[in-house]
Amino acid sequence: MTDTQQPAARHVIPRDPFDDISNGAKMKVQQRGLRRAIAMNAVQMAREHGDKGKEPWSQNEADVVMAITELLDKVAGG
């Protein structure tokens, strides 16, 4: 290459520092855990209201927890 030739300009993609990416991921996981805890508390309160508080959880109740969690995720925009 001679002095008059210039290398082609490279397009630089701005990137977030890894710490920012990691903190954002941690926050999303933590928020999802909180939404799941809210769903579990709601189902447990309903179980206690129906005098089933001491019985083992059924698959139907676990499905309700997942449905509530998914709805909360949608509301949260996640």
C-alpha positions, 0 to 999 in steps of 0.5 A: 500500500502506498501513502496515497491509498487509505484502508477502507473505513470500518463500521464500528458497532457501539457495544455496552460494557459487559458489566452493564449487560450482566447487571441488566440480565441480573435485574431481569432474572430478579424481577421475574423471580419476584413476579413468580413469588407474587403468583405463588403467594396468590395461589397459596392465599387461595388455597388457605381460603379454601382450607387446602393450605396444608395439603400438597400442591396439585399440578393444576395449582402449579399450572395456575402459578405459571399462568399468573407468572406469564400474565405478570410478565406480559404486563411488565413487558418482559 
